[in-house]
Each structure stands twice: as structure tokens, then as C-alpha cells.
Amino acid sequence: MKREQVRERHAEGLISATHVIQNPANSGEWIVFFKKSEGRSYFLVDENDEVESFSRLDDLIETVRGLGIKFAEIHM
């Protein structure tokens, strides 16, 4: 899901949870996914529909906050 879609769905109350996990393809990076209220999950993707990954957890948190998300679970 692209950033603008996340903002819209969060404002509509359709995102039920936000999770941060290590990237399975690169354990030195972090990715974020969102659970929607109907049980489906979506990764945060860029404009090219590539899963966004972050080498610094601080950068990921700043991005998530910028999307209006106030709570996220971090899985290590």
C-alpha cells in the first residue's frame, strides 16, 4: 500500500494494526505492514510498488508517524 493510501485508510479507521519486522530478504533492514479491519495485510510500498525497507529503525518510525500512525508493534 502506498503512503497516500495508508493515510486515507488510517483516517477512515480501516487500518487495525501496524507491525514492524526485519526484512526477510535482508536482516539489516526493517519493513512495515498494516492489517486492515477485514483481516488482510499490506506492506508499505514506494511509487514503483516495491516494498519500502529502512536500514535505520528511527527513519521507519519517522515515516510511520508521518502517515498518522501513533502505535506500531515491533517484532524482532
Steps between C-alpha positions, in 0.01 A plus 500: 500500500641839405540780754197701390282188513622433855409856605152469346423158644634595843280813502202282407580262788569209267848416630472284810873446576847603390795261528874552450712196417850426378514465125514124425718574195747712699516472879673840520185675379149557635163496325150594609165342430147599581206279589169622371181446694386216272815302588714565192858626533688743278865602491602862466614540138661781303379658176639204304303252713823376661487420873663788686781396732692706751851440628432721804203429723488872589435585133220244481338638816517854363334384178225314684431802722479714186221271380298577813569168674549540873552135602696217340621163622866421439587134448862394538 
